[in-house]
């Protein structure tokens, strides 16, 4: 048989938690592709679909049968299969019989690894129909899916994420005959619950290609991407109708796309007096409690409207809108109560209460952490400023940074920590530098997040993260492999980003020294060991920062190898290198740099040499350029001068024997190359330029 068909499998279940949908569809897709490849069944594409009650996969271009498979079977040695008279022995005949062939089909060859000729037979197995293979494999592939919180129901021993109520399984127009936990596959499925109140019959899927259109008619959009796109479009349109725009939240958009079967967005209202609450409180309350978006004006101020998903094609009686408004109003009353209660006492009253809140077992309470952050802030602030008032404000921000952890609002919405501290300090009349620093000191919280908007906020964020990283390393809590339960890599990346973007003169070694000093007696690991581990950790973070900044691999490798701790200098070198990255002369320069490295290996050349000893024009030309190379400060000018060295260096190596018999001349030539290499290393290690 020849040709190909499309395969479709859908598991219709009771409602599946959103967090399981993507992982389950991806896991089955991987397992199916592996199985199909092992059976010789190549496909032209595998699509995945899911909605709250459905997991589905569609593979196009699946052959209708396996290709014939050829196997070579090796038997006993020839001397045991053929007698002296040239006739087959009993052992030879049994070997042929075993594989279902006549003895005449047996040939004698010396296979790899054998010391003498052996009986060999080629067996051709006819490929099996794909539908039969699917029927055998699919129940096991489904049962093999990993479900973190699997269920069993009734008397069944079958475990799955939720009870399977229907199986749709097609190969072309043919139903694949499988049964899983007592449910037998058909060519039908079920649409939206509301659809089947009006049309109680199951939805017939004639072919796999008709899957999406048939289900959309029945009220289900099975493609996650289609649901996300429609939701985004409706959000913008409904926000524009009231003169606003959606407060962007990519994570919430993904969540809504996962939890609805049919994307229908409804706009509701809430009393305008709730706009007195901080914007972050409203946005967080609507997102966490109602999975709703806020609408803002062009200047960022909120409008008294929200947008949420209805999961149905319409809301004719307005029940969805009214119900969300009713629940949301109650949530906002709670938020307003928390906000009012928290403000009855100054934020500073909660500083002592931090003693009862553990930061980390060995490192103590949040009160202990606050003391360390204050000490770090003082040490670094005095390096950045001579303004005593400015330093005092930085210390005040450090003291107040964690106090909102004991507020009612942060107890309800932990993601508002820092934000609420800043808001409460603002209402108390604190200096703008102080409340802004506290409000933003958790930033950046990810690779896409911005650093704090003020220098004081950056300083506080850096000190807070630095204490966390250095403190954890000092007590042996070091991320390894994929394990990083305290998000130390994210904190370390935040430190590097702040240094990178602010251009401050601190090196990681400076910061490590200051941090380990304040950790003091809390440390349980030797300081030297901790310092070494932290340097390696920050070097990795710096390398990742270069990648995030978009520098080419050759730029990153060569620049890092020439020095990585001075981030301002590293950034300047990377910028300069990137400007010259396409210059063809650097390929030649890289080869010369490798040759210099090989020549100087195991040599200890002096820094100074007598130029009068140089005899050949090519080496005199290089020596003549050395002075300007060593005195050029601007990175771009230095790179331009280095690029101009490509041709003279090539001429030098073609004409000059560096390790000559004359010891004085040899020493001078080695010193010349040593000095050139030092000039190269002011920018990059060009031996790594590829």
C-alpha positions in Angstrom: 0.0 0.0 0.0 1.1 3.5 -0.6 -0.2 7.0 0.2 -0.7 9.0 3.4 -3.5 10.1 5.7 -4.0 12.4 8.6 -4.3 11.1 12.1 -6.4 12.8 14.8 -6.8 11.9 18.5 -8.9 13.8 21.0 -9.4 13.0 24.7 -12.5 14.8 25.9 -12.3 14.9 29.7 -13.9 16.6 32.7 -12.5 20.0 33.3 -8.6 19.9 33.4 -6.6 22.4 35.4 -5.0 24.9 33.1 -1.5 24.2 34.4 -1.6 20.7 33.1 -2.9 21.4 29.6 0.3 22.5 27.8 2.6 20.0 29.5 0.3 17.0 28.7 -0.1 17.9 25.1 3.6 18.5 24.6 4.5 15.2 26.4 2.2 13.2 24.2 3.4 14.9 21.1 7.0 14.0 21.9 6.1 10.4 22.8 4.0 10.0 19.6 6.8 11.4 17.4 9.3 9.1 19.0 7.1 6.1 18.6 6.2 7.0 14.9 9.9 7.4 14.1 10.7 4.0 15.6 8.0 2.4 13.4 9.3 4.1 10.3 6.2 6.3 10.1 7.5 9.8 9.2 4.9 12.6 9.4 4.8 16.0 7.7 3.7 17.8 10.8 2.3 17.3 14.3 -0.2 19.8 15.7 -1.4 20.1 19.3 -4.7 21.5 20.5 -6.2 21.9 24.0 -9.0 23.6 25.8 -10.3 23.2 29.4 -12.0 19.8 28.5 -9.9 18.6 25.5 -6.5 17.4 24.7 -5.9 16.8 21.0 -3.2 15.9 18.5 -3.2 15.8 14.7 -0.4 14.3 12.6 -0.5 14.9 8.8 1.2 12.9 6.1 1.2 9.7 8.1 1.9 6.7 5.7 -1.0 4.2 5.5 1.4 1.4 6.3 4.9 0.8 7.5 7.6 0.4 4.9 8.9 -3.1 4.5 11.7 -3.8 7.0 14.8 -5.8 6.1 16.7 -7.6 8.8 20.0 -9.6 8.6 20.2 -12.6 10.8 23.5 -14.3 11.6 23.7 -18.0 12.4 26.3 -20.7 13.2 29.7 -20.9 11.4 29.7 -22.3 7.9 31.6 -25.4 9.0 28.7 -26.3 11.3 26.0 -25.7 8.6 27.6 -27.5 5.6 29.1 -31.0 5.8 32.3 -32.2 4.0 30.1 -33.5 1.2 28.7 -30.0 0.6 25.3 -30.9 1.9 23.5 -28.9 4.6 23.8 -30.3 8.1 20.9 -30.6 10.5 22.0 -27.4 12.2 22.1 -25.5 8.9 18.6 -26.7 8.0 17.2 -25.7 11.4 18.7 -22.3 11.0 16.9 -21.8 7.7 13.7 -23.3 9.2 13.9 -20.9 12.1 13.7 -17.9 9.8 11.2 -19.4 7.4 13.4 -19.7 4.4 14.7 -22.5 2.2 18.4 -23.4 2.8 19.2 -22.1 -0.7 18.5 -18.6 0.7 21.3 -19.0 3.2 24.6 -17.4 2.3 27.9 -17.5 4.0 29.8 -14.3 4.9 32.2 -13.2 7.6 30.2 -10.6 9.6 32.0 -7.9 11.5 33.3 -9.2 14.8 33.3 -12.8 13.7 36.5 -14.9 13.1 35.1 -17.1 10.3 32.3 -17.2 7.7 28.9 -17.7 9.2 25.4 -18.5 7.9 23.6 -15.3 7.0 20.0 -14.8 5.9 18.2 -11.6 4.9 14.6 -11.5 6.2 12.1 -9.0 4.7 9.1 -8.2 7.0 6.2 -6.7 5.3 5.1 -3.4 6.8 1.9 -3.5 8.8 -1.1 -1.2 8.3 -0.6 2.0 10.3 -4.1 1.8 11.7 -3.2 -1.5 13.4 0.0 -0.1 14.8 -2.0 2.9 16.1 -4.6 0.7 17.7 -1.8 -1.2 19.6 0.3 1.8 20.7 -2.2 4.5 21.6 -3.6 3.1 24.8 -0.1 2.7 26.2 1.0 6.2 25.0 -2.0 7.7 26.7 -1.6 5.7 29.9 2.1 6.7 30.0 1.5 10.4 30.3 2.9 11.8 33.5 0.3 13.5 35.6 1.6 15.1 38.9 -1.7 14.7 40.6 -3.4 11.8 38.9 -6.9 10.6 39.8 -8.8 7.3 39.8 -12.5 7.1 39.8 -15.1 4.4 40.5 -13.6 1.0 40.5 -11.1 1.7 37.8 -7.3 1.3 38.2 -6.6 3.7 35.4 -5.0 7.0 36.5 -5.3 10.2 34.6 -5.6 14.0 35.1 -9.4 13.9 35.0 -12.0 11.2 33.9 -12.0 10.6 30.1 -15.6 10.9 28.9 -15.1 10.5 25.1 -12.3 9.5 22.7 -12.2 10.7 19.1 -9.6 8.8 17.1 -9.4 8.9 13.3 -6.9 7.8 10.7 -8.3 9.5 7.6 -12.0 8.7 7.7 -11.4 5.4 9.5 -12.0 5.1 13.3 -8.9 3.7 15.1 -10.3 0.9 17.3 -8.9 1.8 20.8 -10.4 1.6 24.2 -9.0 3.5 27.3 -10.5 2.9 30.7 -13.7 1.5 29.2 -14.2 4.4 26.7 -14.1 3.2 23.1 -13.0 5.6 20.3 -15.6 6.9 17.8 -15.7 9.6 15.1 -17.7 12.0 17.4 -16.9 14.5 20.2 -18.7 17.0 22.3 -18.8 20.8 21.9 -19.6 23.6 24.4 -22.0 22.7 27.3 -24.4 25.4 26.2 -24.4 24.2 22.6 -25.5 20.7 23.7 -28.4 22.0 25.7 -29.9 23.0 22.3 -28.3 20.3 20.2 -27.9 17.2 22.4 -26.4 14.9 19.7 -22.6 14.4 19.6 -20.6 16.3 17.0 -19.5 14.1 14.1 -16.0 14.7 12.8 -16.0 13.4 9.2 -12.2 13.9 8.6 -9.3 15.1 10.8 -9.1 18.2 8.6 -12.6 19.2 9.6 -11.9 19.1 13.3 -11.5 22.9 14.1 -14.4 24.1 12.0 -16.8 21.4 13.3 -16.0 22.2 16.9 -16.2 26.0 16.4 -19.7 25.5 15.1 -20.4 23.7 18.4 -18.9 26.5 20.5 -15.3 25.4 21.0 -12.2 27.0 19.6 -9.6 24.3 20.1 -6.5 26.2 19.1 -4.8 28.0 22.0 -3.2 30.5 19.5 -6.6 31.3 17.9 -8.2 31.9 21.3 -5.3 34.1 22.5 -5.5 36.2 19.3 -9.2 36.7 19.5 -9.1 37.6 23.2 -6.4 40.2 22.5 -8.4 41.7 19.7 -11.6 42.0 21.7 -9.7 43.5 24.7 -8.3 46.3 22.6 -11.6 47.0 20.9 -13.7 47.1 24.1 -11.1 49.3 25.8 -11.1 51.7 22.9 -14.9 52.1 23.1 -14.4 53.8 26.5 -11.4 55.9 25.4 -8.8 53.7 27.0 -6.3 50.9 26.4 -5.7 47.6 28.1 -3.2 47.4 30.9 -0.8 44.9 29.4 -0.4 41.6 31.1 0.9 38.8 28.9 0.6 36.2 31.6 -3.0 36.9 32.3 -3.7 36.8 28.5 -2.2 33.3 28.4 -4.3 32.3 31.4 -7.6 33.5 29.9 -6.7 31.7 26.6 -6.2 28.5 28.6 -9.4 28.5 30.8 -12.0 29.3 28.1 -13.4 27.2 25.3 -14.9 30.1 23.4 -13.2 33.5 23.7 -15.8 36.1 24.5 -14.7 39.2 26.5 -17.2 41.2 28.6 -16.6 44.8 29.9 -17.9 45.7 33.3 -17.7 48.7 35.6 -16.9 49.4 39.2 -17.5 52.5 41.4 -15.2 55.3 40.5 -14.4 56.0 44.2 -12.2 52.8 44.2 -9.8 54.7 41.9 -8.5 56.3 45.1 -6.6 53.0 45.7 -3.1 52.7 44.3 -3.1 51.6 40.7 -1.1 48.5 41.5 -3.7 47.4 44.1 -6.5 47.6 41.6 -4.6 45.9 38.9 -3.5 43.1 41.2 -6.9 42.6 42.8 -8.6 42.3 39.5 -6.0 40.0 38.1 -5.7 37.6 41.1 -9.3 37.5 42.1 -11.3 37.9 38.9 -8.7 37.1 36.1 -9.7 40.6 34.8 -7.8 43.3 32.9 -7.9 47.0 33.9 -8.3 49.8 31.4 -6.1 52.9 31.6 -5.9 56.2 29.9 -3.0 57.4 27.8 -1.4 59.0 30.9 -1.5 55.7 32.8 -4.4 56.6 35.1 -7.1 53.9 35.4 -10.7 54.1 34.2 -13.5 52.5 36.3 -13.9 49.6 33.9 -12.6 46.0 33.7 -12.5 43.3 31.0 -13.0 39.6 31.7 -13.8 36.4 29.8 -17.3 35.0 29.6 -16.5 31.6 28.1 -19.6 31.7 25.9 -20.6 33.2 22.7 -22.8 35.9 24.2 -24.2 37.3 27.5 -27.8 38.2 26.4 -29.2 38.7 29.9 -26.1 40.4 31.2 -25.6 37.8 34.0 -21.9 37.3 33.4 -21.3 41.1 33.5 -23.5 41.6 36.6 -22.0 38.6 38.4 -18.4 39.8 37.9 -19.3 43.3 38.9 -20.9 42.1 42.1 -18.0 39.9 43.1 -15.4 42.4 42.1 -17.0 45.1 44.2 -16.7 42.9 47.2 -13.1 42.3 46.5 -12.4 46.0 46.1 -14.1 46.7 49.4 -11.7 44.2 51.0 -8.7 45.9 49.4 -9.9 49.4 50.5 -10.3 48.0 54.1 -6.7 46.6 54.1 -5.4 49.9 52.7 -7.1 51.9 55.4 -6.2 49.6 58.2 -2.5 49.5 57.2 -2.3 53.3 57.1 -3.5 53.7 60.7 0.0 53.1 61.9 3.3 54.4 60.4 5.2 51.8 58.3 8.2 52.2 60.7 6.1 50.6 63.5 6.5 47.3 61.7 10.3 47.3 61.7 10.5 45.4 65.0 7.8 43.0 63.9 10.2 41.8 61.2 12.0 39.9 64.0 9.2 37.3 63.9 9.4 36.8 60.2 12.1 34.3 59.1 14.2 35.1 56.0 16.3 32.0 56.0 17.0 29.6 58.8 20.8 30.2 59.0 20.6 33.8 58.0 18.0 34.8 60.5 14.9 37.0 60.3 13.9 39.8 58.0 15.0 42.2 60.7 18.5 40.7 60.5 18.4 41.0 56.8 17.4 44.6 57.0 20.4 45.3 59.3 22.7 43.8 56.7 21.1 45.7 53.8 21.5 48.9 55.8 25.2 48.2 56.4 25.7 47.4 52.7 23.8 50.5 51.6 26.0 52.7 53.8 29.2 51.1 52.5 28.3 51.5 48.8 26.4 54.9 49.1 29.5 56.6 50.6 31.4 55.4 47.5 28.9 57.0 45.2 28.0 60.2 47.0 29.5 62.7 49.4 26.0 64.2 50.1 25.2 63.3 53.7 21.5 64.0 53.3 21.4 61.8 50.2 23.2 59.0 52.1 20.8 59.3 55.0 17.8 59.0 52.7 19.3 55.8 51.2 19.7 54.4 54.7 16.1 55.3 55.5 14.9 53.5 52.4 17.0 50.4 53.4 15.4 50.4 56.9 11.9 50.6 55.5 12.3 48.3 52.5 10.9 45.1 54.1 8.4 46.6 56.6 5.4 46.1 54.3 5.8 42.4 54.7 3.8 42.8 57.9 0.9 44.7 56.3 -2.5 43.3 55.6 -2.3 44.3 52.0 0.9 42.3 51.3 -0.6 39.4 53.4 -3.4 39.3 50.9 -1.3 40.0 47.8 2.3 38.9 48.3 3.2 40.1 44.8 2.7 43.7 46.1 5.6 43.6 48.5 7.8 46.6 48.0 5.1 48.4 46.1 2.9 48.8 49.1 5.8 49.9 51.3 6.5 52.7 48.7 2.8 53.7 48.6 2.5 53.9 52.4 5.7 55.9 52.7 4.4 58.3 50.0 1.1 58.8 51.9 3.2 59.5 55.0 5.0 62.3 53.3 8.4 60.6 52.9 11.0 62.0 50.5 10.3 61.0 46.9 13.7 59.3 46.6 12.9 57.2 49.6 9.4 56.0 48.7 10.3 55.4 45.1 13.4 53.3 46.1 11.3 51.2 48.4 8.5 50.7 45.8 10.9 49.5 43.1 13.6 47.7 45.1 12.5 44.2 43.9 13.1 45.2 40.3 14.2 43.8 38.0 12.2 40.6 38.6 13.0 39.1 35.2 15.0 39.5 32.1 12.3 41.6 30.5 11.7 43.8 33.5 13.3 47.3 33.8 15.7 48.2 36.6 14.5 50.7 39.2 13.9 54.2 37.7 16.1 56.1 40.3 19.7 55.7 41.3 18.6 55.2 44.9 16.2 52.5 43.9 19.0 50.8 42.0 21.3 51.0 45.0 18.7 49.5 47.3 17.8 46.8 44.8 21.5 45.9 44.4 22.1 45.7 48.1 19.0 43.6 48.8 19.9 41.1 46.1 23.5 41.1 47.0 22.8 40.2 50.6 20.5 37.4 49.4 23.0 35.9 47.0 26.1 36.3 49.2 24.3 35.2 52.4 23.0 32.0 50.8 26.4 31.2 49.3 27.9 31.7 52.7 25.7 29.1 54.3 26.1 26.6 51.4 22.9 27.3 49.5 24.3 27.4 45.9 22.3 26.8 42.7 23.3 23.7 40.8 22.0 22.4 37.5 18.3 23.2 37.1 17.9 23.6 40.9 17.6 27.2 42.1 14.8 27.2 44.7 15.7 30.7 46.0 16.0 32.2 42.5 19.6 33.2 43.2 20.4 33.3 39.5 17.7 35.8 38.9 18.9 37.9 41.8 22.5 37.8 40.5 21.3 38.7 37.0 19.6 41.7 38.6 22.8 42.8 40.2 24.7 42.6 37.0 22.1 44.4 35.0 22.1 47.3 37.5 25.9 47.6 37.3 25.7 47.2 33.5 23.1 49.9 33.0 24.2 52.3 35.7 27.9 52.2 34.9 28.9 52.2 38.6 32.6 51.6 39.4 31.9 48.5 41.5 33.3 45.2 40.5 31.8 41.9 41.5 34.9 41.3 43.7 34.2 44.7 45.5 30.6 43.7 46.1 31.4 40.2 47.3 33.9 41.6 49.8 31.4 44.1 51.2 28.6 41.5 51.4 30.7 38.8 53.1 31.8 41.4 55.6 28.3 42.1 56.7 27.2 38.4 56.7 29.9 37.9 59.3 29.2 35.2 61.9 26.2 33.9 60.0 28.5 32.3 57.5 29.0 28.5 57.8 31.4 28.0 54.9 35.0 29.2 54.6 35.2 32.7 53.3 37.8 31.9 50.6 35.6 29.1 49.3 32.5 31.3 49.3 34.4 34.1 47.5 35.6 31.8 44.8 32.1 30.3 44.2 30.6 33.8 44.1 33.2 35.0 41.5 32.4 32.0 39.3 28.7 32.7 39.7 29.0 36.3 38.8 31.2 35.5 35.8 28.4 33.3 34.5 25.9 36.1 35.1 28.1 38.6 33.2 28.4 36.2 30.3 24.6 35.8 30.2 24.3 39.6 30.3 26.4 39.9 27.2 24.1 37.4 25.5 21.0 39.3 26.5 22.6 42.5 25.2 22.8 40.8 21.8 26.5 40.7 21.2 27.8 38.1 18.7 29.5 35.0 20.0 33.0 36.0 18.8 32.6 39.4 20.6 31.4 37.8 23.8 34.1 35.1 24.0 37.1 37.4 23.1 35.9 40.3 25.3 35.3 38.1 28.4 38.6 36.4 28.1 40.4 39.7 28.2 38.7 40.7 31.5 35.1 40.7 32.8 35.0 42.3 36.3 35.0 45.9 35.2 31.6 46.0 33.6 31.8 49.6 32.3 35.0 48.7 30.6 33.6 45.4 29.3 30.6 47.1 27.9 32.8 49.7 26.1 35.0 47.0 24.7 32.0 45.0 23.4 30.5 48.0 21.8 33.8 48.8 20.1 34.3 45.2 19.0 30.7 45.0 17.6 31.4 48.0 15.4 34.4 46.2 13.9 32.8 42.7 13.9 32.4 42.5 10.2 35.9 43.7 9.4 37.6 40.9 7.5 41.0 41.9 8.9 40.0 40.5 12.3 40.0 36.9 10.9 43.7 37.4 10.0 44.3 39.1 13.3 42.8 36.2 15.1 45.2 33.8 13.4 48.2 36.0 14.3 47.0 36.1 17.9 46.9 32.3 18.0 50.4 32.2 16.6 51.7 34.7 19.1 50.1 32.6 21.9 51.7 29.4 20.7 55.1 31.1 20.4 55.0 32.6 23.8 53.8 29.4 25.4 56.3 28.3 28.1 58.3 31.6 27.5 58.8 34.4 30.0 59.7 37.4 27.9 60.7 40.7 29.5 58.5 43.8 29.2 61.4 45.9 28.0 63.7 45.2 25.0 66.3 47.0 22.9 64.8 47.9 19.6 68.2 48.5 18.1 68.6 44.7 18.2 65.9 44.2 15.6 67.3 43.7 12.2 64.5 43.0 9.7 62.2 45.6 8.2 59.0 43.6 9.1 59.9 43.5 12.8 61.0 47.1 12.8 57.6 48.1 11.3 55.8 46.3 14.1 58.0 47.9 16.8 57.3 51.3 15.3 53.6 50.9 15.8 53.9 49.6 19.3 54.1 53.0 21.0 50.9 54.4 19.5 49.1 51.1 20.3 50.1 51.3 24.0 49.1 54.9 24.4 45.8 54.9 22.5 43.0 55.2 25.1 39.8 55.2 23.0 38.6 51.7 22.3 37.5 52.3 18.8 40.8 54.0 17.8 42.7 51.1 19.4 40.6 48.6 17.4 41.2 50.5 14.2 44.9 50.5 14.9 44.8 46.7 15.7 43.0 46.0 12.5 45.7 47.8 10.6 48.2 45.4 12.1 46.7 42.4 10.3 48.9 42.8 7.2 52.1 43.8 9.0 51.7 40.8 11.4 51.3 38.4 8.5 54.4 39.9 6.8 56.3 39.5 10.1 55.5 35.8 10.4 56.3 35.1 6.8 59.7 36.8 7.1 61.0 36.6 10.7 62.2 33.5 12.6 61.3 34.5 16.2 63.2 31.8 18.0 66.5 32.3 16.2 69.9 31.1 17.5 71.0 34.6 18.6 69.8 34.7 22.2 69.6 38.5 22.4 67.7 38.9 19.2 65.4 36.0 20.2 64.7 37.8 23.5 63.9 41.1 21.8 61.5 39.4 19.3 59.7 37.5 22.1 59.4 40.8 24.1 58.0 42.5 21.0 55.3 39.9 20.6 54.6 39.9 24.3 54.0 43.7 24.2 51.8 43.3 21.2 49.8 40.6 22.9 49.3 42.9 25.9 48.0 45.6 23.6 45.5 43.1 22.1 44.3 42.1 25.6 43.4 45.6 26.4 40.4 45.0 24.2 40.0 41.3 23.6 41.7 37.9 23.3 41.7 37.6 19.5 42.8 34.0 19.6 39.1 33.3 20.5 37.7 35.3 17.6 35.9 32.9 15.3 
